[in-house]
Amino acid sequence: MSNLHIPHGSTWSRRKLVRTAGIAAVAASTALLASRARSQPRKLTFAWSQAGFCLTPVPVALERGFFAQNGLDVELLNWAGAADQLLEAVATGKADVAVGLIHRWVKPLEAGLDVKLVSSVHGGCLRLVAAQGGGITSDVKSFKGKVIGVADLNSPARQFYAIHLAKRGVDIDKDLEWRVYPADLLDVAVRKGEIQAIADGDPNLYLIEKRNPGVFTEIGNSAKGDYAERICCVVGARAEFAQKNKPHAAAVVRALAQASNYVADNPNEAARIYHKYTPKVAVEDLQKLLAELTYKHHPAGAPLRAEVEAFARDFHNAGILKKSTDVVRFANHVSLDVLG
């Protein structure tokens, strides 16, 4: 601490000096507190499903400090309910932001939940594998009369491949059958001959292939081909929050973009961060899976809106959205550019 020098003959008394110094200290402290108040991080609740390994950018943004660097104090809420319940929780203020598969969100958003799509975290993560010798090949005609196993008739994988096949002339209700099994028993159904293919996501499909070496052939992958540059998991924000607090909503978008890029560049470290949330999957397996996903593809703004419209059009053509739904108006309504 520097010493104050009082010139000889000064009329200032020591008491005056102390009092003045005290006033100056209080003023400085008040200014500092005001500055800190202006820069206090914005608290918000972020809902996600920690069972989804593809959402690794969320814990990475928290633990690597990307949220904090962007002025956010984020509390993660592990959501185990249905997609429509999650969106309702966001719309009603139980959470400020959430992330999930667009395939599960399009229909609830059509119903009018007040949630805006503001960004995304990665590209495709849905796959279709066929049992060798089961008759299904890359030729869409080979699907006729076959049975595809799924974990849920409304699952993203079922919706994605139903749309994909329908666009290629397959009658998804008459030409083939979709049959539901518990996710971890889908390979058992294959071995029993009850199904000839599985439509699901990783890590379940990866683990099925790992314990059944040489049994399956990949027929479809939403990270390749026509959908290589298409979103998969999107970020939705409470409409009021996104519209009235654009700087904070933009901070969420930037933080997740940084986190997604980090996962793409550092899959091994990202796997170690995520592993604590789902310890049942080995770190080595997570590392392989994360290295294969398209984490560099996470559009926001106009590019996001365009992809939302494309998904809505697919869903509309497949009869999942109502005939009366205008996909352009839908995309414009549910998408919001918080960076512009």
C-alpha positions as CSV (number, residue, x, y, z in Angstrom):
1,M,0.0,0.0,0.0
2,S,1.4,3.4,-0.9
3,N,2.0,6.1,1.7
4,L,0.3,9.5,1.5
5,H,2.8,12.4,1.8
6,I,1.5,15.5,3.6
7,P,3.4,18.6,2.8
8,H,5.0,20.5,5.7
9,G,2.7,23.2,6.9
10,S,-0.5,21.6,5.6
11,T,-3.7,22.6,7.4
12,W,-5.1,19.1,7.0
13,S,-5.4,17.3,10.3
14,R,-4.9,13.6,10.6
15,R,-8.5,13.2,11.6
16,K,-9.6,15.0,8.4
17,L,-7.3,12.9,6.4
18,V,-8.7,9.6,7.8
19,R,-12.3,10.8,7.4
20,T,-11.7,11.9,3.8
21,A,-9.8,8.7,3.0
22,G,-12.7,6.7,4.4
23,I,-15.2,8.6,2.3
24,A,-13.1,7.9,-0.8
25,A,-12.9,4.2,0.1
26,V,-16.7,4.0,0.5
27,A,-17.2,5.7,-2.8
28,A,-14.7,3.4,-4.5
29,S,-16.4,0.4,-3.0
30,T,-19.8,1.6,-4.0
31,A,-18.6,2.1,-7.6
32,L,-17.0,-1.4,-7.6
33,L,-20.3,-3.0,-6.3
34,A,-22.3,-1.1,-8.9
35,S,-19.9,-2.4,-11.6
36,R,-20.2,-5.9,-10.3
37,A,-24.0,-5.7,-10.1
38,R,-24.1,-4.7,-13.8
39,S,-21.9,-7.7,-14.7
40,Q,-23.6,-10.2,-12.4
41,P,-24.2,-13.4,-14.4
42,R,-27.8,-14.1,-15.5
43,K,-29.2,-17.1,-13.7
44,L,-31.2,-19.5,-15.7
45,T,-32.4,-23.1,-15.7
46,F,-31.4,-25.3,-18.6
47,A,-33.5,-28.5,-19.0
48,W,-31.9,-31.5,-20.8
49,S,-31.8,-35.3,-20.6
50,Q,-28.5,-36.5,-19.3
51,A,-29.3,-39.9,-20.8
52,G,-28.7,-38.5,-24.3
53,F,-24.9,-38.6,-24.9
54,C,-25.3,-36.5,-28.0
55,L,-26.2,-33.6,-25.7
56,T,-22.6,-33.6,-24.3
57,P,-22.1,-29.9,-25.3
58,V,-24.5,-29.0,-22.4
59,P,-22.3,-30.3,-19.5
60,V,-19.2,-29.2,-21.5
61,A,-20.5,-25.6,-21.6
62,L,-21.0,-25.8,-17.8
63,E,-17.8,-27.5,-16.8
64,R,-15.4,-25.9,-19.3
65,G,-16.8,-22.4,-18.3
66,F,-18.4,-21.4,-21.6
67,F,-21.7,-20.5,-19.9
68,A,-19.8,-18.4,-17.3
69,Q,-17.6,-16.7,-20.0
70,N,-20.8,-15.6,-21.6
71,G,-22.3,-14.1,-18.4
72,L,-24.6,-17.0,-17.5
73,D,-25.1,-18.8,-14.2
74,V,-26.7,-22.0,-15.4
75,E,-28.5,-24.7,-13.3
76,L,-29.0,-28.0,-15.2
77,L,-32.3,-29.7,-14.8
78,N,-32.3,-33.4,-15.8
79,W,-35.6,-34.0,-17.5
80,A,-36.9,-37.5,-17.8
81,G,-40.4,-36.7,-19.0
82,A,-41.9,-36.6,-22.5
83,A,-40.9,-34.0,-25.1
84,D,-44.2,-32.3,-25.0
85,Q,-44.0,-32.0,-21.2
86,L,-40.5,-30.6,-21.5
87,L,-41.6,-27.9,-23.9
88,E,-44.6,-27.2,-21.7
89,A,-42.2,-26.7,-18.8
90,V,-40.2,-24.2,-20.8
91,A,-43.3,-22.4,-22.0
92,T,-44.6,-22.0,-18.4
93,G,-41.3,-20.9,-16.9
94,K,-40.2,-24.0,-15.1
95,A,-37.1,-23.8,-17.2
96,D,-35.7,-21.0,-19.3
97,V,-34.0,-23.1,-22.0
98,A,-34.1,-26.7,-23.1
99,V,-32.5,-28.9,-25.7
100,G,-33.9,-32.0,-27.5
101,L,-34.4,-33.8,-30.8
102,I,-36.3,-31.7,-33.3
103,H,-38.1,-34.9,-34.4
104,R,-39.9,-34.9,-31.1
105,W,-40.4,-31.2,-31.0
106,V,-42.1,-30.4,-34.3
107,K,-45.5,-31.8,-33.4
108,P,-45.7,-30.2,-29.9
109,L,-44.6,-26.9,-31.4
110,E,-47.4,-27.1,-34.0
111,A,-49.8,-27.4,-31.0
112,G,-48.8,-23.9,-30.1
113,L,-46.5,-24.1,-27.1
114,D,-44.8,-20.7,-26.6
115,V,-41.2,-21.8,-27.2
116,K,-38.8,-20.4,-29.7
117,L,-36.0,-22.4,-31.4
118,V,-32.8,-20.3,-31.1
119,S,-30.0,-22.7,-32.0
120,S,-28.8,-26.3,-32.3
121,V,-26.0,-28.3,-31.0
122,H,-25.2,-31.0,-33.6
123,G,-26.2,-32.8,-36.7
124,G,-27.7,-36.3,-37.1
125,C,-27.5,-39.1,-34.6
126,L,-30.1,-41.6,-35.8
127,R,-29.2,-44.9,-37.5
128,L,-30.9,-47.8,-39.2
129,V,-29.1,-51.2,-39.2
130,A,-30.3,-54.4,-40.8
131,A,-29.5,-58.0,-39.9
132,Q,-27.3,-59.7,-42.5
133,G,-29.3,-62.3,-44.3
134,G,-32.6,-60.6,-43.3
135,G,-33.3,-59.3,-46.8
136,I,-33.1,-55.6,-46.1
137,T,-30.5,-53.7,-48.2
138,S,-30.0,-50.1,-49.3
139,D,-32.6,-50.7,-52.0
140,V,-35.9,-49.3,-50.7
141,K,-37.8,-52.1,-52.5
142,S,-36.2,-54.6,-50.1
143,F,-38.2,-53.1,-47.2
144,K,-41.5,-54.4,-48.5
145,G,-43.0,-57.0,-46.2
146,K,-40.2,-56.5,-43.6
147,V,-40.4,-55.6,-39.9
148,I,-38.4,-52.8,-38.3
149,G,-37.9,-52.8,-34.6
150,V,-38.1,-49.5,-32.6
151,A,-38.1,-48.6,-29.0
152,D,-41.1,-46.2,-29.4
153,L,-43.6,-45.7,-32.3
154,N,-43.1,-41.9,-31.8
155,S,-39.3,-42.2,-31.4
156,P,-37.1,-39.8,-33.5
157,A,-35.6,-42.8,-35.3
158,R,-39.0,-44.2,-36.3
159,Q,-40.2,-40.7,-37.5
160,F,-37.0,-40.0,-39.3
161,Y,-36.8,-43.2,-41.3
162,A,-40.5,-43.3,-41.9
163,I,-40.2,-39.9,-43.6
164,H,-37.0,-41.0,-45.4
165,L,-38.7,-44.1,-46.8
166,A,-41.9,-42.3,-47.6
167,K,-40.0,-39.8,-49.7
168,R,-38.7,-42.7,-51.7
169,G,-42.0,-44.2,-52.5
170,V,-42.5,-46.7,-49.6
171,D,-45.9,-46.9,-48.1
172,I,-44.8,-46.8,-44.5
173,D,-48.1,-48.1,-43.2
174,K,-48.7,-50.9,-45.7
175,D,-45.4,-52.0,-47.1
176,L,-43.7,-52.7,-43.8
177,E,-44.3,-53.0,-40.1
178,W,-42.9,-51.1,-37.1
179,R,-42.7,-53.2,-34.0
180,V,-41.9,-51.9,-30.5
181,Y,-39.5,-53.6,-28.1
182,P,-37.5,-52.4,-25.1
183,A,-34.4,-50.7,-26.4
184,D,-31.9,-53.1,-24.9
185,L,-33.8,-56.1,-26.3
186,L,-34.0,-55.1,-29.9
187,D,-31.1,-57.4,-30.8
188,V,-32.8,-60.3,-29.1
189,A,-35.8,-59.7,-31.4
190,V,-33.4,-59.9,-34.3
191,R,-31.9,-63.2,-33.2
192,K,-35.4,-64.6,-32.8
193,G,-36.2,-63.6,-36.4
194,E,-39.1,-61.3,-35.2
195,I,-37.6,-58.2,-36.9
196,Q,-35.1,-57.7,-39.7
197,A,-33.8,-54.2,-38.9
198,I,-33.5,-51.7,-36.0
199,A,-34.1,-48.0,-36.1
200,D,-32.6,-46.3,-33.1
201,G,-29.9,-43.9,-31.9
202,D,-26.6,-44.3,-30.2
203,P,-25.3,-45.3,-27.7
204,N,-27.9,-48.1,-27.8
205,L,-27.3,-49.2,-31.4
206,Y,-23.5,-48.9,-30.9
207,L,-23.7,-51.2,-27.9
208,I,-26.0,-53.7,-29.8
209,E,-23.5,-53.9,-32.6
210,K,-20.7,-54.2,-30.1
211,R,-22.2,-57.3,-28.5
212,N,-23.3,-58.8,-31.8
213,P,-20.2,-58.5,-34.0
214,G,-20.7,-59.2,-37.7
215,V,-24.5,-59.4,-37.4
216,F,-25.6,-55.9,-38.6
217,T,-25.0,-53.7,-41.6
218,E,-25.7,-50.0,-41.4
219,I,-28.4,-49.0,-44.0
220,G,-29.1,-45.5,-42.9
221,N,-27.4,-42.7,-41.0
222,S,-28.9,-39.3,-40.4
223,A,-25.4,-37.8,-40.4
224,K,-24.7,-38.9,-43.9
225,G,-26.2,-38.4,-47.4
226,D,-29.1,-36.1,-47.9
227,Y,-29.1,-35.2,-44.2
228,A,-25.4,-34.7,-43.6
229,E,-25.8,-31.0,-43.1
230,R,-29.1,-31.1,-41.2
231,I,-29.8,-30.4,-37.6
232,C,-30.8,-33.0,-35.1
233,C,-30.9,-31.6,-31.5
234,V,-32.2,-28.0,-31.2
235,V,-32.3,-25.5,-28.4
236,G,-35.6,-24.0,-27.4
237,A,-36.1,-21.0,-25.1
238,R,-39.2,-19.6,-23.4
239,A,-40.6,-17.1,-25.8
240,E,-40.7,-14.2,-23.3
241,F,-37.2,-14.9,-22.2
242,A,-35.9,-15.0,-25.7
243,Q,-37.7,-11.9,-26.9
244,K,-37.2,-9.7,-23.9
245,N,-33.7,-10.9,-22.9
246,K,-32.1,-11.3,-26.3
247,P,-28.6,-10.6,-25.0
248,H,-28.9,-13.5,-22.6
249,A,-30.6,-15.8,-25.1
250,A,-27.7,-14.9,-27.5
251,A,-25.3,-15.8,-24.7
252,V,-26.8,-19.2,-24.5
253,V,-26.4,-19.7,-28.2
254,R,-22.8,-18.5,-28.2
255,A,-21.9,-20.7,-25.2
256,L,-23.4,-23.8,-26.8
257,A,-21.7,-23.1,-30.1
258,Q,-18.4,-22.9,-28.3
259,A,-19.1,-26.1,-26.4
260,S,-20.2,-28.0,-29.6
261,N,-16.9,-26.9,-31.3
262,Y,-15.0,-28.1,-28.2
263,V,-16.6,-31.5,-28.4
264,A,-15.8,-31.8,-32.1
265,D,-12.1,-30.9,-31.4
266,N,-11.7,-32.7,-28.1
267,P,-14.0,-35.8,-28.2
268,N,-11.8,-37.7,-25.6
269,E,-12.0,-34.9,-23.0
270,A,-15.7,-34.3,-23.7
271,A,-16.4,-38.0,-23.2
272,R,-14.7,-37.8,-19.7
273,I,-16.8,-34.8,-18.8
274,Y,-20.1,-36.5,-19.9
275,H,-19.2,-39.9,-18.4
276,K,-20.1,-38.7,-14.9
277,Y,-23.7,-38.1,-16.0
278,T,-24.1,-41.6,-17.6
279,P,-21.5,-43.9,-16.1
280,K,-23.0,-47.0,-17.5
281,V,-21.4,-46.3,-20.9
282,A,-17.6,-46.8,-20.9
283,V,-15.5,-43.7,-21.6
284,E,-13.8,-45.4,-24.5
285,D,-17.2,-46.1,-26.1
286,L,-18.3,-42.5,-25.6
287,Q,-15.0,-41.2,-27.1
288,K,-15.7,-43.2,-30.3
289,L,-19.3,-42.1,-30.5
290,L,-18.6,-38.4,-30.0
291,A,-15.8,-38.4,-32.6
292,E,-18.4,-39.6,-35.2
293,L,-21.1,-37.0,-34.6
294,T,-21.3,-33.7,-36.6
295,Y,-20.7,-31.2,-33.8
296,K,-19.4,-28.6,-36.2
297,H,-22.9,-28.3,-37.6
298,H,-25.0,-26.1,-35.2
299,P,-26.7,-23.3,-37.1
300,A,-28.6,-20.4,-35.6
301,G,-30.5,-17.5,-37.1
302,A,-31.6,-17.7,-40.8
303,P,-29.8,-21.1,-41.5
304,L,-31.6,-22.6,-38.5
305,R,-35.0,-21.3,-39.7
306,A,-34.4,-22.8,-43.1
307,E,-33.6,-26.2,-41.6
308,V,-36.7,-26.0,-39.4
309,E,-38.8,-25.3,-42.4
310,A,-37.2,-28.3,-44.2
311,F,-38.0,-30.6,-41.3
312,A,-41.6,-29.2,-41.1
313,R,-42.1,-29.8,-44.8
314,D,-40.9,-33.4,-44.4
315,F,-43.3,-33.9,-41.5
316,H,-46.1,-32.3,-43.4
317,N,-45.6,-34.4,-46.5
318,A,-45.5,-37.6,-44.3
319,G,-48.9,-36.6,-42.7
320,I,-47.4,-36.0,-39.3
321,L,-48.3,-32.3,-39.3
322,K,-51.8,-31.2,-40.0
323,K,-52.8,-30.6,-43.7
324,S,-53.8,-27.1,-42.7
325,T,-50.3,-26.2,-41.3
326,D,-48.4,-23.7,-43.5
327,V,-44.8,-24.9,-43.0
328,V,-43.3,-21.5,-44.0
329,R,-45.4,-19.7,-41.4
330,F,-44.7,-22.4,-38.9
331,A,-40.9,-22.1,-39.3
332,N,-41.1,-18.3,-39.1
333,H,-43.2,-18.5,-35.9
334,V,-41.2,-21.1,-34.0
335,S,-37.7,-19.9,-35.0
336,L,-36.1,-16.7,-33.5
337,D,-32.8,-15.1,-34.4
338,V,-31.4,-13.8,-31.1
339,L,-28.0,-13.0,-32.6
340,G,-29.2,-10.5,-35.2
